[in-house]
Amino acid sequence: MKRVITVTRSQREFLAKAFGVTKEMVSYALNFHPVKGQSDLAKKIRSLAVQRGGFGDGSYERGGA
């Protein structure tokens, strides 16, 4: 099953501004891209996304990232 963290468009924009990255980087992080979505920065983006109400299949919240 493909892992993904779902957030609203405004949340994606907030994450991009908060970390000073592009919307593409936020997308890579939230979609667990096999290369670009595995960095420490991507993990921080996912963590903040979940804290701000993002949701997925539950594996990330249980420590599956």
PDB file of N, CA, C, O and CB in Angstrom:
ATOM      1  N   MET A   1       0.837  -1.179   0.000  1.00  0.00           N
ATOM      2  CA  MET A   1       0.000   0.000   0.000  1.00  0.00           C
ATOM      3  C   MET A   1       0.886   1.247   0.000  1.00  0.00           C
ATOM      4  O   MET A   1       1.864   1.321   0.744  1.00  0.00           O
ATOM      5  CB  MET A   1      -0.955  -0.005   1.217  1.00  0.00           C
ATOM      6  N   LYS A   2       0.545   2.201  -0.819  1.00  0.00           N
ATOM      7  CA  LYS A   2       1.305   3.445  -0.906  1.00  0.00           C
ATOM      8  C   LYS A   2       0.992   4.328   0.303  1.00  0.00           C
ATOM      9  O   LYS A   2      -0.170   4.561   0.636  1.00  0.00           O
ATOM     10  CB  LYS A   2       0.984   4.194  -2.227  1.00  0.00           C
ATOM     11  N   ARG A   3       2.051   4.812   0.952  1.00  0.00           N
ATOM     12  CA  ARG A   3       1.870   5.696   2.100  1.00  0.00           C
ATOM     13  C   ARG A   3       1.784   7.136   1.633  1.00  0.00           C
ATOM     14  O   ARG A   3       2.492   7.550   0.715  1.00  0.00           O
ATOM     15  CB  ARG A   3       3.018   5.527   3.112  1.00  0.00           C
ATOM     16  N   VAL A   4       0.917   7.885   2.268  1.00  0.00           N
ATOM     17  CA  VAL A   4       0.763   9.298   1.945  1.00  0.00           C
ATOM     18  C   VAL A   4       0.142   9.997   3.150  1.00  0.00           C
ATOM     19  O   VAL A   4      -0.671   9.410   3.865  1.00  0.00           O
ATOM     20  CB  VAL A   4      -0.112   9.497   0.661  1.00  0.00           C
ATOM     21  N   ILE A   5       0.524  11.236   3.368  1.00  0.00           N
ATOM     22  CA  ILE A   5      -0.100  12.069   4.390  1.00  0.00           C
ATOM     23  C   ILE A   5      -0.905  13.128   3.655  1.00  0.00           C
ATOM     24  O   ILE A   5      -0.370  13.869   2.831  1.00  0.00           O
ATOM     25  CB  ILE A   5       0.968  12.716   5.362  1.00  0.00           C
ATOM     26  N   THR A   6      -2.183  13.191   3.957  1.00  0.00           N
ATOM     27  CA  THR A   6      -3.097  14.102   3.263  1.00  0.00           C
ATOM     28  C   THR A   6      -3.282  15.377   4.073  1.00  0.00           C
ATOM     29  O   THR A   6      -3.587  15.334   5.265  1.00  0.00           O
ATOM     30  CB  THR A   6      -4.460  13.423   3.011  1.00  0.00           C
ATOM     31  N   VAL A   7      -3.094  16.513   3.405  1.00  0.00           N
ATOM     32  CA  VAL A   7      -3.332  17.828   4.016  1.00  0.00           C
ATOM     33  C   VAL A   7      -4.022  18.710   2.978  1.00  0.00           C
ATOM     34  O   VAL A   7      -4.025  18.401   1.787  1.00  0.00           O
ATOM     35  CB  VAL A   7      -1.986  18.487   4.518  1.00  0.00           C
ATOM     36  N   THR A   8      -4.597  19.798   3.442  1.00  0.00           N
ATOM     37  CA  THR A   8      -5.247  20.732   2.533  1.00  0.00           C
ATOM     38  C   THR A   8      -4.204  21.524   1.747  1.00  0.00           C
ATOM     39  O   THR A   8      -3.023  21.537   2.095  1.00  0.00           O
ATOM     40  CB  THR A   8      -6.173  21.684   3.308  1.00  0.00           C
ATOM     41  N   ARG A   9      -4.651  22.170   0.705  1.00  0.00           N
ATOM     42  CA  ARG A   9      -3.752  22.999  -0.101  1.00  0.00           C
ATOM     43  C   ARG A   9      -3.140  24.118   0.741  1.00  0.00           C
ATOM     44  O   ARG A   9      -1.953  24.419   0.609  1.00  0.00           O
ATOM     45  CB  ARG A   9      -4.504  23.593  -1.305  1.00  0.00           C
ATOM     46  N   SER A  10      -3.949  24.734   1.604  1.00  0.00           N
ATOM     47  CA  SER A  10      -3.419  25.819   2.435  1.00  0.00           C
ATOM     48  C   SER A  10      -2.378  25.284   3.424  1.00  0.00           C
ATOM     49  O   SER A  10      -1.424  25.988   3.753  1.00  0.00           O
ATOM     50  CB  SER A  10      -4.565  26.526   3.196  1.00  0.00           C
ATOM     51  N   GLN A  11      -2.553  24.051   3.898  1.00  0.00           N
ATOM     52  CA  GLN A  11      -1.555  23.454   4.784  1.00  0.00           C
ATOM     53  C   GLN A  11      -0.258  23.190   4.029  1.00  0.00           C
ATOM     54  O   GLN A  11       0.829  23.381   4.574  1.00  0.00           O
ATOM     55  CB  GLN A  11      -2.089  22.149   5.397  1.00  0.00           C
ATOM     56  N   ARG A  12      -0.369  22.751   2.775  1.00  0.00           N
ATOM     57  CA  ARG A  12       0.833  22.530   1.953  1.00  0.00           C
ATOM     58  C   ARG A  12       1.591  23.845   1.770  1.00  0.00           C
ATOM     59  O   ARG A  12       2.819  23.878   1.859  1.00  0.00           O
ATOM     60  CB  ARG A  12       0.451  21.928   0.568  1.00  0.00           C
ATOM     61  N   GLU A  13       0.854  24.924   1.514  1.00  0.00           N
ATOM     62  CA  GLU A  13       1.486  26.232   1.357  1.00  0.00           C
ATOM     63  C   GLU A  13       2.157  26.666   2.657  1.00  0.00           C
ATOM     64  O   GLU A  13       3.263  27.205   2.642  1.00  0.00           O
ATOM     65  CB  GLU A  13       0.451  27.280   0.916  1.00  0.00           C
ATOM     66  N   PHE A  14       1.481  26.427   3.784  1.00  0.00           N
ATOM     67  CA  PHE A  14       2.063  26.762   5.079  1.00  0.00           C
ATOM     68  C   PHE A  14       3.365  25.996   5.300  1.00  0.00           C
ATOM     69  O   PHE A  14       4.367  26.578   5.717  1.00  0.00           O
ATOM     70  CB  PHE A  14       1.068  26.459   6.210  1.00  0.00           C
ATOM     71  N   LEU A  15       3.352  24.694   5.021  1.00  0.00           N
ATOM     72  CA  LEU A  15       4.548  23.872   5.207  1.00  0.00           C
ATOM     73  C   LEU A  15       5.704  24.366   4.343  1.00  0.00           C
ATOM     74  O   LEU A  15       6.846  24.420   4.800  1.00  0.00           O
ATOM     75  CB  LEU A  15       4.243  22.411   4.883  1.00  0.00           C
ATOM     76  N   ALA A  16       5.410  24.725   3.099  1.00  0.00           N
ATOM     77  CA  ALA A  16       6.455  25.229   2.201  1.00  0.00           C
ATOM     78  C   ALA A  16       7.076  26.507   2.760  1.00  0.00           C
ATOM     79  O   ALA A  16       8.297  26.667   2.748  1.00  0.00           O
ATOM     80  CB  ALA A  16       5.880  25.488   0.793  1.00  0.00           C
ATOM     81  N   LYS A  17       6.230  27.418   3.250  1.00  0.00           N
ATOM     82  CA  LYS A  17       6.741  28.666   3.812  1.00  0.00           C
ATOM     83  C   LYS A  17       7.483  28.420   5.117  1.00  0.00           C
ATOM     84  O   LYS A  17       8.527  29.027   5.358  1.00  0.00           O
ATOM     85  CB  LYS A  17       5.601  29.653   4.038  1.00  0.00           C
ATOM     86  N   ALA A  18       6.959  27.541   5.958  1.00  0.00           N
ATOM     87  CA  ALA A  18       7.565  27.279   7.262  1.00  0.00           C
ATOM     88  C   ALA A  18       8.982  26.719   7.130  1.00  0.00           C
ATOM     89  O   ALA A  18       9.857  27.035   7.936  1.00  0.00           O
ATOM     90  CB  ALA A  18       6.698  26.310   8.055  1.00  0.00           C
ATOM     91  N   PHE A  19       9.203  25.891   6.113  1.00  0.00           N
ATOM     92  CA  PHE A  19      10.518  25.274   5.942  1.00  0.00           C
ATOM     93  C   PHE A  19      11.351  25.940   4.849  1.00  0.00           C
ATOM     94  O   PHE A  19      12.498  25.555   4.624  1.00  0.00           O
ATOM     95  CB  PHE A  19      10.356  23.810   5.626  1.00  0.00           C
ATOM     96  N   GLY A  20      10.780  26.937   4.168  1.00  0.00           N
ATOM     97  CA  GLY A  20      11.529  27.629   3.122  1.00  0.00           C
ATOM     98  C   GLY A  20      11.848  26.732   1.938  1.00  0.00           C
ATOM     99  O   GLY A  20      12.933  26.810   1.361  1.00  0.00           O
ATOM    100  N   VAL A  21      10.890  25.875   1.578  1.00  0.00           N
ATOM    101  CA  VAL A  21      11.095  24.939   0.469  1.00  0.00           C
ATOM    102  C   VAL A  21       9.988  25.129  -0.570  1.00  0.00           C
ATOM    103  O   VAL A  21       9.029  25.870  -0.354  1.00  0.00           O
ATOM    104  CB  VAL A  21      11.119  23.466   0.981  1.00  0.00           C
ATOM    105  N   THR A  22      10.147  24.449  -1.689  1.00  0.00           N
ATOM    106  CA  THR A  22       9.139  24.535  -2.738  1.00  0.00           C
ATOM    107  C   THR A  22       7.945  23.628  -2.416  1.00  0.00           C
ATOM    108  O   THR A  22       8.030  22.742  -1.565  1.00  0.00           O
ATOM    109  CB  THR A  22       9.750  24.156  -4.101  1.00  0.00           C
ATOM    110  N   LYS A  23       6.846  23.868  -3.107  1.00  0.00           N
ATOM    111  CA  LYS A  23       5.670  23.009  -2.952  1.00  0.00           C
ATOM    112  C   LYS A  23       5.981  21.592  -3.418  1.00  0.00           C
ATOM    113  O   LYS A  23       5.393  20.629  -2.926  1.00  0.00           O
ATOM    114  CB  LYS A  23       4.471  23.579  -3.738  1.00  0.00           C
ATOM    115  N   GLU A  24       6.898  21.467  -4.360  1.00  0.00           N
ATOM    116  CA  GLU A  24       7.287  20.146  -4.844  1.00  0.00           C
ATOM    117  C   GLU A  24       7.964  19.342  -3.734  1.00  0.00           C
ATOM    118  O   GLU A  24       7.717  18.145  -3.585  1.00  0.00           O
ATOM    119  CB  GLU A  24       8.224  20.275  -6.058  1.00  0.00           C
ATOM    120  N   MET A  25       8.822  20.012  -2.958  1.00  0.00           N
ATOM    121  CA  MET A  25       9.488  19.316  -1.860  1.00  0.00           C
ATOM    122  C   MET A  25       8.469  18.841  -0.829  1.00  0.00           C
ATOM    123  O   MET A  25       8.580  17.732  -0.307  1.00  0.00           O
ATOM    124  CB  MET A  25      10.531  20.229  -1.198  1.00  0.00           C
ATOM    125  N   VAL A  26       7.490  19.671  -0.538  1.00  0.00           N
ATOM    126  CA  VAL A  26       6.431  19.271   0.389  1.00  0.00           C
ATOM    127  C   VAL A  26       5.703  18.044  -0.167  1.00  0.00           C
ATOM    128  O   VAL A  26       5.393  17.111   0.574  1.00  0.00           O
ATOM    129  CB  VAL A  26       5.429  20.442   0.629  1.00  0.00           C
ATOM    130  N   SER A  27       5.438  18.052  -1.451  1.00  0.00           N
ATOM    131  CA  SER A  27       4.784  16.912  -2.079  1.00  0.00           C
ATOM    132  C   SER A  27       5.628  15.652  -1.972  1.00  0.00           C
ATOM    133  O   SER A  27       5.108  14.585  -1.644  1.00  0.00           O
ATOM    134  CB  SER A  27       4.489  17.214  -3.536  1.00  0.00           C
ATOM    135  N   TYR A  28       6.923  15.763  -2.244  1.00  0.00           N
ATOM    136  CA  TYR A  28       7.826  14.612  -2.109  1.00  0.00           C
ATOM    137  C   TYR A  28       7.767  14.048  -0.687  1.00  0.00           C
ATOM    138  O   TYR A  28       7.703  12.834  -0.490  1.00  0.00           O
ATOM    139  CB  TYR A  28       9.279  15.016  -2.465  1.00  0.00           C
ATOM    140  N   ALA A  29       7.790  14.942   0.291  1.00  0.00           N
ATOM    141  CA  ALA A  29       7.785  14.507   1.691  1.00  0.00           C
ATOM    142  C   ALA A  29       6.472  13.814   2.050  1.00  0.00           C
ATOM    143  O   ALA A  29       6.477  12.740   2.652  1.00  0.00           O
ATOM    144  CB  ALA A  29       8.018  15.704   2.624  1.00  0.00           C
ATOM    145  N   LEU A  30       5.357  14.426   1.682  1.00  0.00           N
ATOM    146  CA  LEU A  30       4.051  13.883   2.078  1.00  0.00           C
ATOM    147  C   LEU A  30       3.688  12.612   1.321  1.00  0.00           C
ATOM    148  O   LEU A  30       2.852  11.830   1.773  1.00  0.00           O
ATOM    149  CB  LEU A  30       2.973  14.921   1.859  1.00  0.00           C
ATOM    150  N   ASN A  31       4.317  12.410   0.174  1.00  0.00           N
ATOM    151  CA  ASN A  31       4.061  11.202  -0.615  1.00  0.00           C
ATOM    152  C   ASN A  31       5.146  10.146  -0.435  1.00  0.00           C
ATOM    153  O   ASN A  31       5.163   9.143  -1.149  1.00  0.00           O
ATOM    154  CB  ASN A  31       3.941  11.558  -2.082  1.00  0.00           C
ATOM    155  N   PHE A  32       6.058  10.369   0.524  1.00  0.00           N
ATOM    156  CA  PHE A  32       7.129   9.416   0.831  1.00  0.00           C
ATOM    157  C   PHE A  32       7.900   9.020  -0.423  1.00  0.00           C
ATOM    158  O   PHE A  32       8.140   7.838  -0.670  1.00  0.00           O
ATOM    159  CB  PHE A  32       6.553   8.168   1.503  1.00  0.00           C
ATOM    160  N   HIS A  33       8.286  10.031  -1.218  1.00  0.00           N
ATOM    161  CA  HIS A  33       9.063   9.784  -2.437  1.00  0.00           C
ATOM    162  C   HIS A  33      10.270   8.910  -2.078  1.00  0.00           C
ATOM    163  O   HIS A  33      10.923   9.161  -1.066  1.00  0.00           O
ATOM    164  CB  HIS A  33       9.524  11.136  -3.101  1.00  0.00           C
ATOM    165  N   PRO A  34      10.581   7.882  -2.892  1.00  0.00           N
ATOM    166  CA  PRO A  34      11.645   6.942  -2.532  1.00  0.00           C
ATOM    167  C   PRO A  34      13.037   7.558  -2.398  1.00  0.00           C
ATOM    168  O   PRO A  34      13.882   6.992  -1.704  1.00  0.00           O
ATOM    169  CB  PRO A  34      11.700   5.866  -3.546  1.00  0.00           C
ATOM    170  N   VAL A  35      13.300   8.685  -3.030  1.00  0.00           N
ATOM    171  CA  VAL A  35      14.610   9.314  -2.921  1.00  0.00           C
ATOM    172  C   VAL A  35      14.501  10.658  -2.201  1.00  0.00           C
ATOM    173  O   VAL A  35      15.089  10.846  -1.136  1.00  0.00           O
ATOM    174  CB  VAL A  35      15.236   9.501  -4.314  1.00  0.00           C
ATOM    175  N   LYS A  36      13.756  11.582  -2.779  1.00  0.00           N
ATOM    176  CA  LYS A  36      13.691  12.940  -2.244  1.00  0.00           C
ATOM    177  C   LYS A  36      12.828  13.053  -0.998  1.00  0.00           C
ATOM    178  O   LYS A  36      12.907  14.050  -0.281  1.00  0.00           O
ATOM    179  CB  LYS A  36      13.169  13.872  -3.292  1.00  0.00           C
ATOM    180  N   GLY A  37      12.017  12.062  -0.734  1.00  0.00           N
ATOM    181  CA  GLY A  37      11.134  12.109   0.429  1.00  0.00           C
ATOM    182  C   GLY A  37      11.659  11.377   1.639  1.00  0.00           C
ATOM    183  O   GLY A  37      10.898  11.103   2.567  1.00  0.00           O
ATOM    184  N   GLN A  38      12.944  11.050   1.658  1.00  0.00           N
ATOM    185  CA  GLN A  38      13.507  10.289   2.767  1.00  0.00           C
ATOM    186  C   GLN A  38      14.532  11.073   3.579  1.00  0.00           C
ATOM    187  O   GLN A  38      15.160  10.512   4.477  1.00  0.00           O
ATOM    188  CB  GLN A  38      14.138   9.036   2.247  1.00  0.00           C
ATOM    189  N   SER A  39      14.711  12.337   3.285  1.00  0.00           N
ATOM    190  CA  SER A  39      15.700  13.160   4.001  1.00  0.00           C
ATOM    191  C   SER A  39      15.183  13.544   5.387  1.00  0.00           C
ATOM    192  O   SER A  39      14.004  13.372   5.697  1.00  0.00           O
ATOM    193  CB  SER A  39      16.036  14.435   3.189  1.00  0.00           C
ATOM    194  N   ASP A  40      16.085  14.065   6.209  1.00  0.00           N
ATOM    195  CA  ASP A  40      15.686  14.556   7.525  1.00  0.00           C
ATOM    196  C   ASP A  40      14.673  15.682   7.390  1.00  0.00           C
ATOM    197  O   ASP A  40      13.732  15.776   8.178  1.00  0.00           O
ATOM    198  CB  ASP A  40      16.911  15.033   8.318  1.00  0.00           C
ATOM    199  N   LEU A  41      14.866  16.537   6.392  1.00  0.00           N
ATOM    200  CA  LEU A  41      13.926  17.625   6.159  1.00  0.00           C
ATOM    201  C   LEU A  41      12.540  17.076   5.834  1.00  0.00           C
ATOM    202  O   LEU A  41      11.542  17.578   6.349  1.00  0.00           O
ATOM    203  CB  LEU A  41      14.421  18.531   5.024  1.00  0.00           C
ATOM    204  N   ALA A  42      12.466  16.058   4.992  1.00  0.00           N
ATOM    205  CA  ALA A  42      11.176  15.457   4.636  1.00  0.00           C
ATOM    206  C   ALA A  42      10.490  14.891   5.874  1.00  0.00           C
ATOM    207  O   ALA A  42       9.273  15.007   6.018  1.00  0.00           O
ATOM    208  CB  ALA A  42      11.366  14.347   3.579  1.00  0.00           C
ATOM    209  N   LYS A  43      11.259  14.283   6.762  1.00  0.00           N
ATOM    210  CA  LYS A  43      10.691  13.733   7.993  1.00  0.00           C
ATOM    211  C   LYS A  43      10.134  14.843   8.879  1.00  0.00           C
ATOM    212  O   LYS A  43       9.092  14.674   9.512  1.00  0.00           O
ATOM    213  CB  LYS A  43      11.750  12.926   8.760  1.00  0.00           C
ATOM    214  N   LYS A  44      10.830  15.976   8.923  1.00  0.00           N
ATOM    215  CA  LYS A  44      10.350  17.118   9.702  1.00  0.00           C
ATOM    216  C   LYS A  44       9.060  17.680   9.102  1.00  0.00           C
ATOM    217  O   LYS A  44       8.138  18.047   9.831  1.00  0.00           O
ATOM    218  CB  LYS A  44      11.429  18.216   9.769  1.00  0.00           C
ATOM    219  N   ILE A  45       9.003  17.743   7.775  1.00  0.00           N
ATOM    220  CA  ILE A  45       7.804  18.229   7.098  1.00  0.00           C
ATOM    221  C   ILE A  45       6.625  17.307   7.427  1.00  0.00           C
ATOM    222  O   ILE A  45       5.538  17.786   7.750  1.00  0.00           O
ATOM    223  CB  ILE A  45       8.032  18.308   5.558  1.00  0.00           C
ATOM    224  N   ARG A  46       6.834  15.995   7.346  1.00  0.00           N
ATOM    225  CA  ARG A  46       5.764  15.046   7.664  1.00  0.00           C
ATOM    226  C   ARG A  46       5.312  15.181   9.110  1.00  0.00           C
ATOM    227  O   ARG A  46       4.117  15.133   9.400  1.00  0.00           O
ATOM    228  CB  ARG A  46       6.225  13.616   7.398  1.00  0.00           C
ATOM    229  N   SER A  47       6.265  15.350  10.011  1.00  0.00           N
ATOM    230  CA  SER A  47       5.934  15.479  11.423  1.00  0.00           C
ATOM    231  C   SER A  47       5.051  16.697  11.677  1.00  0.00           C
ATOM    232  O   SER A  47       4.040  16.600  12.373  1.00  0.00           O
ATOM    233  CB  SER A  47       7.206  15.570  12.257  1.00  0.00           C
ATOM    234  N   LEU A  48       5.427  17.836  11.118  1.00  0.00           N
ATOM    235  CA  LEU A  48       4.628  19.043  11.300  1.00  0.00           C
ATOM    236  C   LEU A  48       3.268  18.896  10.626  1.00  0.00           C
ATOM    237  O   LEU A  48       2.263  19.373  11.153  1.00  0.00           O
ATOM    238  CB  LEU A  48       5.368  20.267  10.743  1.00  0.00           C
ATOM    239  N   ALA A  49       3.226  18.249   9.484  1.00  0.00           N
ATOM    240  CA  ALA A  49       1.949  18.041   8.783  1.00  0.00           C
ATOM    241  C   ALA A  49       0.985  17.249   9.658  1.00  0.00           C
ATOM    242  O   ALA A  49      -0.197  17.584   9.736  1.00  0.00           O
ATOM    243  CB  ALA A  49       2.174  17.306   7.439  1.00  0.00           C
ATOM    244  N   VAL A  50       1.474  16.211  10.311  1.00  0.00           N
ATOM    245  CA  VAL A  50       0.616  15.396  11.181  1.00  0.00           C
ATOM    246  C   VAL A  50       0.189  16.203  12.405  1.00  0.00           C
ATOM    247  O   VAL A  50      -0.962  16.116  12.832  1.00  0.00           O
ATOM    248  CB  VAL A  50       1.351  14.101  11.621  1.00  0.00           C
ATOM    249  N   GLN A  51       1.102  16.985  12.968  1.00  0.00           N
ATOM    250  CA  GLN A  51       0.773  17.818  14.125  1.00  0.00           C
ATOM    251  C   GLN A  51      -0.317  18.820  13.784  1.00  0.00           C
ATOM    252  O   GLN A  51      -1.131  19.177  14.636  1.00  0.00           O
ATOM    253  CB  GLN A  51       2.016  18.551  14.630  1.00  0.00           C
ATOM    254  N   ARG A  52      -0.332  19.274  12.531  1.00  0.00           N
ATOM    255  CA  ARG A  52      -1.309  20.281  12.119  1.00  0.00           C
ATOM    256  C   ARG A  52      -2.560  19.667  11.496  1.00  0.00           C
ATOM    257  O   ARG A  52      -3.321  20.359  10.820  1.00  0.00           O
ATOM    258  CB  ARG A  52      -0.675  21.240  11.139  1.00  0.00           C
ATOM    259  N   GLY A  53      -2.771  18.386  11.719  1.00  0.00           N
ATOM    260  CA  GLY A  53      -4.034  17.781  11.297  1.00  0.00           C
ATOM    261  C   GLY A  53      -3.976  16.912  10.065  1.00  0.00           C
ATOM    262  O   GLY A  53      -5.013  16.428   9.612  1.00  0.00           O
ATOM    263  N   GLY A  54      -2.805  16.697   9.510  1.00  0.00           N
ATOM    264  CA  GLY A  54      -2.696  15.814   8.354  1.00  0.00           C
ATOM    265  C   GLY A  54      -2.983  14.380   8.762  1.00  0.00           C
ATOM    266  O   GLY A  54      -2.781  14.000   9.915  1.00  0.00           O
ATOM    267  N   PHE A  55      -3.451  13.595   7.818  1.00  0.00           N
ATOM    268  CA  PHE A  55      -3.760  12.207   8.142  1.00  0.00           C
ATOM    269  C   PHE A  55      -3.375  11.301   6.984  1.00  0.00           C
ATOM    270  O   PHE A  55      -3.258  11.740   5.840  1.00  0.00           O
ATOM    271  CB  PHE A  55      -5.252  12.043   8.478  1.00  0.00           C
ATOM    272  N   GLY A  56      -3.186  10.057   7.300  1.00  0.00           N
ATOM    273  CA  GLY A  56      -2.817   9.077   6.290  1.00  0.00           C
ATOM    274  C   GLY A  56      -3.349   7.719   6.677  1.00  0.00           C
ATOM    275  O   GLY A  56      -4.437   7.610   7.241  1.00  0.00           O
ATOM    276  N   ASP A  57      -2.586   6.676   6.377  1.00  0.00           N
ATOM    277  CA  ASP A  57      -3.028   5.318   6.690  1.00  0.00           C
ATOM    278  C   ASP A  57      -2.735   4.943   8.136  1.00  0.00           C
ATOM    279  O   ASP A  57      -3.103   3.852   8.572  1.00  0.00           O
ATOM    280  CB  ASP A  57      -2.362   4.323   5.756  1.00  0.00           C
ATOM    281  N   GLY A  58      -2.086   5.814   8.883  1.00  0.00           N
ATOM    282  CA  GLY A  58      -1.799   5.554  10.279  1.00  0.00           C
ATOM    283  C   GLY A  58      -0.404   5.039  10.550  1.00  0.00           C
ATOM    284  O   GLY A  58       0.036   5.055  11.699  1.00  0.00           O
ATOM    285  N   SER A  59       0.311   4.581   9.528  1.00  0.00           N
ATOM    286  CA  SER A  59       1.636   4.007   9.769  1.00  0.00           C
ATOM    287  C   SER A  59       2.631   5.062  10.241  1.00  0.00           C
ATOM    288  O   SER A  59       3.521   4.756  11.035  1.00  0.00           O
ATOM    289  CB  SER A  59       2.156   3.334   8.504  1.00  0.00           C
ATOM    290  N   TYR A  60       2.499   6.288   9.770  1.00  0.00           N
ATOM    291  CA  TYR A  60       3.440   7.319  10.181  1.00  0.00           C
ATOM    292  C   TYR A  60       3.241   7.666  11.662  1.00  0.00           C
ATOM    293  O   TYR A  60       4.214   7.800  12.405  1.00  0.00           O
ATOM    294  CB  TYR A  60       3.275   8.578   9.303  1.00  0.00           C
ATOM    295  N   GLU A  61       1.979   7.811  12.090  1.00  0.00           N
ATOM    296  CA  GLU A  61       1.694   8.160  13.460  1.00  0.00           C
ATOM    297  C   GLU A  61       2.167   7.071  14.410  1.00  0.00           C
ATOM    298  O   GLU A  61       2.509   7.362  15.556  1.00  0.00           O
ATOM    299  CB  GLU A  61       0.215   8.411  13.640  1.00  0.00           C
ATOM    300  N   ARG A  62       2.193   5.806  13.950  1.00  0.00           N
ATOM    301  CA  ARG A  62       2.633   4.697  14.792  1.00  0.00           C
ATOM    302  C   ARG A  62       4.146   4.515  14.730  1.00  0.00           C
ATOM    303  O   ARG A  62       4.683   3.595  15.347  1.00  0.00           O
ATOM    304  CB  ARG A  62       1.936   3.407  14.372  1.00  0.00           C
ATOM    305  N   GLY A  63       4.834   5.377  13.996  1.00  0.00           N
ATOM    306  CA  GLY A  63       6.276   5.287  13.922  1.00  0.00           C
ATOM    307  C   GLY A  63       6.762   4.519  12.710  1.00  0.00           C
ATOM    308  O   GLY A  63       7.897   4.041  12.700  1.00  0.00           O
ATOM    309  N   GLY A  64       5.930   4.389  11.689  1.00  0.00           N
ATOM    310  CA  GLY A  64       6.296   3.626  10.512  1.00  0.00           C
ATOM    311  C   GLY A  64       7.123   4.381   9.504  1.00  0.00           C
ATOM    312  O   GLY A  64       7.460   3.830   8.456  1.00  0.00           O
ATOM    313  N   ALA A  65       7.460   5.621   9.783  1.00  0.00           N
ATOM    314  CA  ALA A  65       8.215   6.397   8.798  1.00  0.00           C
ATOM    315  C   ALA A  65       9.627   6.065   8.886  1.00  0.00           C
ATOM    316  O   ALA A  65      10.438   6.611   8.139  1.00  0.00           O
ATOM    317  CB  ALA A  65       8.031   7.868   8.975  1.00  0.00           C
TER     318      ALA A  65
END
